[in-house]
Amino acid sequence: MRLSGATGLHAERTRAMTMAENNIPSMASLTAPLLGINEELRAMQEERPIWKVRTYTGDEAWLVMGASEIKRLLVDRRLGRSHPDPANAPKYAPSPVFEQIMAEFERHAEIRALLTPYFSRTSMRAMQPKVEATVAELVETMLAGDPPAELQKMLARPLAMRVLCELVGIPVADQELVGRLLHRMAGLGAGDGDATLGAYLTGIAAQRRAEPREDMISGLVAAGQTDERVATLVAMLLFAGGESVATHIGFGVARLATDDALREALSHDHALIEPVVEEMLRTASHGGGAQPHYANADIEIAGVTIRAGDLVLPDFALANFDARAFENPEVVDLTRSPNQHLAFAHGSWHCLGAPLARMELRTVYTILFERAPSIRLAVPLDELNRETDRLFSTMPELSITW
């Protein structure tokens, strides 16, 4: 059950150090191949947990690769999501979406209070039958055709969008439109996708104000939020949860489809589904999960001084392979306990939608590999591509056969 291990880390260390001394590393050059390793990143991580880097906009930032350092920072009140001078703040990426999200996080506690009830245990139990029915329908439709099939198009993205849209209250007829707008929003230098989606959601909020239903949009309206504010909150949720869940489905299926021992173990013992989900979350991607934060005061950590106003980028995906926190991090270990990965961040920044994402992953892996236990990738692993012009590490397509 081994993943492809990192090789030549010591040889890469000197090159990474020299590069960092002469030229600050660029985020654009520090992406990892799908299900693979960027040797430069791993050499940097082995050397020290925090590095100064240059972002997609050319600004300087601190890239945090260490799991314990990320956890310490995320519970430190000196680190937040807003900058006192937004117009002159260092930026992570050329995207108006990020600027809107960062502005909203000034009211982080209020956002969590408004949205948490929709992800409670009671809410998740109510949604589970719908999620199971949706997965079963999508899997049956996909397997009814001749292989190969495009998993992301036929299962992962439709599932993520249907589930989220039903939760928030977007009509079925509009879900494809919303998916297209979200995809546009996630591009580096994105255009008007965010404005168009905002206008659409504002209109839905106005409709729910006149004719309430049992959905999140109606609930937020009833909680006293303006139509525009409801639109912003829902757009943030869709943006954060839609592509993320779809990509995690793709990463997990690709890992299982290329690991005979792991797939065989799961097929013979369905009780393994929980540790499988957690290890798929932990090993999803070797880097590319950075999320922007700002220091609101000087912070001394791991031998560096992060100054007030500095941009800080915790890379949760890369930290999940930190050998200081995980024994044999390159190995998919179904006995790993505790498995305190950072796929859903940490502390007060822990992802609200984690229970729903876990439910979707559990359901997909269970139903898909029960129906088609012989699933394989239809193309070689090294031919899988990631979208390089996206804000987050995404899997655009995954062709499978059975």
C-alpha positions in Angstrom: 0.0 0.0 0.0 2.9 2.4 -0.6 2.7 5.6 -2.6 5.5 6.7 -4.7 8.2 7.7 -2.2 10.2 10.9 -2.3 13.6 10.2 -3.8 16.7 12.4 -3.8 15.5 14.7 -1.1 19.0 15.2 0.3 20.4 16.0 -3.2 17.6 18.5 -3.7 18.1 20.2 -0.3 21.2 22.1 -1.4 19.6 23.3 -4.6 16.5 24.4 -2.7 18.6 26.3 -0.2 20.7 28.0 -2.9 17.5 28.9 -4.8 16.0 30.4 -1.6 19.1 32.5 -0.9 19.5 33.9 -4.4 15.9 34.1 -5.5 12.8 33.7 -3.4 11.0 30.6 -4.7 7.9 31.2 -6.7 4.6 29.5 -5.8 4.0 28.9 -9.6 7.0 26.6 -9.6 6.1 24.8 -6.4 3.2 22.8 -7.6 3.2 19.0 -7.4 2.1 16.5 -10.1 -1.2 14.8 -9.4 -0.7 12.1 -6.9 3.0 12.8 -7.1 5.8 14.7 -5.4 7.6 18.0 -6.2 11.1 17.1 -5.0 11.9 20.8 -4.5 9.0 21.3 -2.2 9.8 18.2 -0.2 13.5 19.2 0.1 12.4 22.6 1.4 10.0 21.0 3.9 12.7 18.6 5.2 15.1 21.5 5.7 12.7 23.8 7.6 8.9 24.3 8.1 8.5 27.9 7.0 9.9 29.6 3.8 9.6 33.0 2.3 8.1 32.7 -1.2 6.8 34.8 -4.0 3.0 34.5 -4.8 1.2 34.4 -8.1 0.9 38.2 -7.9 4.7 38.6 -7.3 4.2 39.6 -3.6 6.2 38.0 -0.8 4.6 35.6 1.7 5.5 33.0 4.3 4.7 29.4 3.1 4.2 27.2 6.1 4.9 23.5 5.4 5.1 22.2 9.0 2.0 20.5 10.5 2.8 21.6 14.1 3.6 25.1 13.0 0.4 25.4 11.1 -1.6 24.2 14.1 0.2 26.8 16.4 -0.5 29.6 13.9 -4.1 28.8 13.5 -4.9 29.0 17.2 -2.8 32.2 17.5 -5.0 35.3 17.7 -2.1 37.3 16.0 -3.0 35.5 12.8 -6.2 36.4 11.0 -7.8 36.6 7.5 -8.0 40.3 7.1 -5.4 43.1 6.5 -5.6 46.5 8.1 -4.9 48.1 4.7 -6.5 45.9 2.1 -5.6 48.1 -0.9 -1.9 47.7 -0.2 -2.0 44.2 1.3 0.3 41.5 -0.3 -1.9 39.2 -2.4 -1.8 35.5 -3.0 -3.4 35.4 -6.4 -4.9 37.8 -9.0 -8.5 37.1 -8.2 -11.3 39.3 -7.0 -12.8 36.2 -5.4 -10.1 36.0 -2.8 -10.4 39.7 -2.0 -14.1 39.2 -1.3 -13.5 36.1 0.8 -10.8 37.9 2.8 -13.1 40.8 3.5 -15.8 38.5 4.7 -13.5 36.7 7.2 -13.4 39.9 9.3 -16.8 38.5 10.5 -15.6 35.0 10.8 -17.3 34.2 14.2 -20.6 35.5 12.8 -20.3 33.4 9.7 -19.7 30.2 11.7 -22.6 31.0 14.0 -24.9 31.4 11.0 -23.8 28.4 9.0 -22.9 25.8 11.7 -26.5 24.6 12.3 -26.7 23.4 8.6 -23.8 21.0 9.2 -25.0 19.6 12.6 -25.3 15.9 13.2 -29.0 16.2 12.9 -28.7 17.9 9.5 -26.2 15.3 8.3 -28.4 12.4 9.3 -31.3 14.0 7.4 -29.1 14.4 4.3 -27.6 11.0 4.2 -30.4 9.2 2.4 -30.4 11.8 -0.3 -26.6 11.6 -0.7 -26.7 7.8 -0.9 -29.5 8.0 -3.5 -27.7 10.6 -5.6 -24.4 8.6 -5.6 -26.3 5.4 -6.5 -28.0 7.1 -9.4 -24.8 8.7 -10.7 -22.8 5.5 -10.4 -25.5 3.4 -12.1 -25.7 5.8 -15.0 -21.9 5.9 -15.4 -21.5 2.1 -15.3 -24.4 1.6 -17.7 -22.3 3.0 -20.5 -19.2 1.4 -22.0 -15.8 2.0 -20.4 -13.9 4.2 -20.2 -15.9 6.8 -18.3 -15.0 10.3 -17.2 -15.4 10.1 -13.4 -15.1 13.8 -12.7 -17.7 14.8 -15.2 -20.1 11.9 -14.6 -19.9 11.5 -10.8 -17.7 13.7 -8.8 -18.8 17.2 -9.9 -22.5 16.4 -10.4 -22.6 14.9 -6.9 -20.8 17.8 -5.2 -23.0 20.4 -6.9 -26.3 18.6 -6.4 -25.7 18.1 -2.7 -24.5 21.6 -2.0 -27.2 23.2 -4.2 -30.0 21.2 -2.5 -28.6 22.2 0.9 -28.5 25.9 0.1 -31.7 26.0 -2.0 -30.7 26.4 -5.6 -33.3 25.0 -8.1 -32.3 21.8 -9.9 -32.7 23.6 -13.3 -30.1 26.2 -12.4 -27.4 23.9 -11.0 -25.5 23.6 -14.2 -25.4 27.3 -14.6 -24.1 27.8 -11.0 -21.4 25.1 -11.6 -20.2 27.0 -14.7 -20.0 30.3 -12.8 -18.2 28.7 -9.9 -15.6 27.2 -12.3 -15.0 30.7 -13.8 -14.6 32.2 -10.3 -11.8 29.7 -9.4 -9.6 30.8 -12.3 -6.5 32.9 -11.7 -7.4 36.4 -12.9 -11.1 35.4 -13.0 -13.4 37.7 -14.7 -17.1 38.4 -13.9 -18.1 34.9 -12.8 -18.3 36.1 -9.2 -20.5 39.2 -10.1 -22.8 37.1 -12.2 -23.2 34.5 -9.5 -23.8 37.2 -6.9 -26.5 38.7 -8.9 -28.2 35.3 -9.4 -28.0 34.4 -5.7 -29.3 37.8 -4.7 -32.4 37.2 -6.9 -32.9 33.7 -5.3 -32.7 35.3 -1.8 -35.3 37.9 -2.8 -37.6 35.0 -4.0 -37.1 33.1 -0.7 -37.9 36.3 1.2 -41.3 36.3 -0.5 -41.8 32.5 -0.5 -39.7 30.8 2.2 -38.7 27.2 1.9 -36.8 24.6 4.0 -33.3 25.6 2.8 -30.3 27.6 3.9 -31.1 30.7 1.8 -34.5 30.9 3.5 -32.9 30.4 6.9 -30.3 33.1 6.3 -33.0 35.5 5.2 -35.1 34.7 8.3 -32.0 35.3 10.4 -32.1 39.0 9.3 -29.4 38.9 6.6 -29.9 41.2 3.5 -30.3 39.6 0.1 -26.8 40.7 -0.9 -25.3 39.3 2.3 -27.1 36.0 1.8 -25.7 35.9 -1.7 -22.2 36.4 -0.5 -22.3 33.8 2.2 -23.8 31.2 -0.1 -21.3 32.0 -2.9 -18.5 31.5 -0.4 -19.9 28.1 0.7 -20.4 26.9 -2.9 -16.9 28.2 -3.9 -15.2 26.5 -1.0 -17.1 23.2 -1.1 -18.0 22.4 -4.6 -14.7 21.8 -6.4 -12.9 20.8 -3.3 -15.2 17.7 -2.7 -15.1 16.8 -6.4 -11.3 16.9 -6.4 -11.0 14.8 -3.3 -13.3 12.2 -4.8 -11.1 12.1 -7.9 -7.8 11.9 -5.8 -9.2 9.1 -3.7 -10.6 7.0 -6.6 -7.3 7.5 -8.4 -5.3 6.2 -5.4 -7.6 3.2 -4.9 -7.6 2.4 -8.6 -3.8 2.3 -8.7 -3.3 0.3 -5.5 -4.4 -3.3 -5.8 -3.6 -4.1 -2.1 -5.6 -1.2 -0.8 -8.5 -1.8 -3.1 -8.5 -5.5 -2.2 -8.5 -4.7 1.5 -11.4 -2.4 1.2 -13.5 -4.8 -0.8 -13.0 -7.5 1.8 -13.6 -5.4 4.9 -16.1 -2.6 4.6 -15.2 -1.5 8.2 -12.1 0.0 6.7 -14.1 2.7 5.0 -13.5 5.2 7.8 -9.7 4.9 7.8 -9.7 4.8 4.0 -11.5 8.1 3.9 -9.1 9.7 6.4 -6.0 8.5 4.5 -7.4 9.6 1.2 -8.0 13.0 2.7 -4.5 13.1 4.1 -2.7 11.9 1.0 -4.8 13.7 -1.5 -2.1 16.1 -2.8 1.5 16.9 -2.1 1.1 20.6 -1.8 -1.2 23.2 -3.4 -3.6 23.6 -0.4 -2.3 27.0 0.8 -4.9 29.4 2.2 -4.1 33.1 2.7 -3.9 34.6 6.2 -2.4 37.8 7.6 -0.3 38.5 10.7 -1.9 41.3 12.8 1.2 41.5 15.0 4.8 40.2 14.9 5.0 36.4 15.4 8.2 34.5 16.2 8.0 30.9 15.1 10.4 28.2 13.9 13.3 30.6 13.8 11.6 33.3 11.6 9.9 36.6 12.4 6.6 37.1 10.7 5.9 40.8 10.7 2.6 42.5 11.2 0.9 42.7 7.8 2.8 39.8 6.3 0.9 37.3 4.2 1.0 33.8 5.6 0.2 30.7 3.6 -0.4 27.5 5.5 -0.2 24.7 3.0 -2.5 22.0 4.6 -1.9 19.5 1.9 1.9 19.6 2.1 1.8 19.6 5.9 0.0 16.2 5.7 3.3 14.8 4.5 5.4 16.3 7.2 7.6 13.6 8.6 7.8 15.4 11.9 4.1 14.8 12.4 3.4 11.6 10.5 5.4 8.4 10.6 6.2 7.2 7.1 4.0 10.0 5.6 4.4 8.6 2.0 2.6 5.4 3.0 -1.2 4.9 3.0 -1.6 3.4 6.4 -5.0 2.2 7.3 -3.9 1.6 10.9 -2.8 5.2 11.3 -4.2 6.4 14.6 -4.7 9.1 15.5 -4.8 10.5 12.0 -4.8 14.2 12.8 -4.4 15.5 9.2 -5.1 19.0 8.1 -7.3 18.5 5.1 -10.0 20.5 6.8 -7.6 23.0 8.5 -7.5 23.4 12.3 -9.0 25.1 15.3 -11.6 27.8 14.7 -10.7 27.7 11.0 -11.7 24.0 10.8 -13.9 23.5 7.7 -17.6 23.7 8.6 -18.5 21.4 5.7 -16.1 18.6 6.8 -19.0 16.3 8.0 -20.7 16.6 4.7 -17.5 16.0 2.7 -16.7 12.9 4.7 -20.2 11.6 4.1 -19.9 12.1 0.4 -16.5 10.4 0.2 -17.7 7.5 2.4 -20.7 7.0 0.2 -18.8 7.2 -3.2 -16.0 4.8 -2.2 -18.5 2.3 -0.8 -21.0 2.3 -3.6 -18.6 2.7 -6.5 -16.2 -0.1 -5.4 -19.0 -2.4 -4.5 -20.5 -2.0 -8.0 -17.2 -2.0 -9.8 -14.4 -3.6 -7.7 -12.1 -3.9 -10.7 -11.9 -0.2 -11.4 -8.6 0.9 -13.0 -7.4 4.1 -14.5 -7.8 4.3 -18.3 -4.7 6.3 -18.7 -1.2 6.0 -17.1 -1.0 7.8 -13.7 1.8 10.1 -15.0 -0.5 11.4 -17.8 -3.0 12.8 -15.4 -3.0 16.6 -15.4 -3.8 19.3 -12.9 -5.3 22.6 -13.8 -2.5 25.1 -13.5 -4.6 28.2 -13.9 -6.8 27.6 -10.9 -6.8 29.0 -7.4 -6.7 25.5 -5.8 -5.2 22.2 -6.8 -7.9 20.5 -8.8 -8.3 17.3 -10.8 -10.0 18.3 -14.1 -10.7 14.8 -15.4 -10.2 11.2 -14.4 -10.8 8.5 -17.0 -11.6 5.1 -15.5 -12.3 1.6 -16.8 -13.6 -1.6 -15.2 
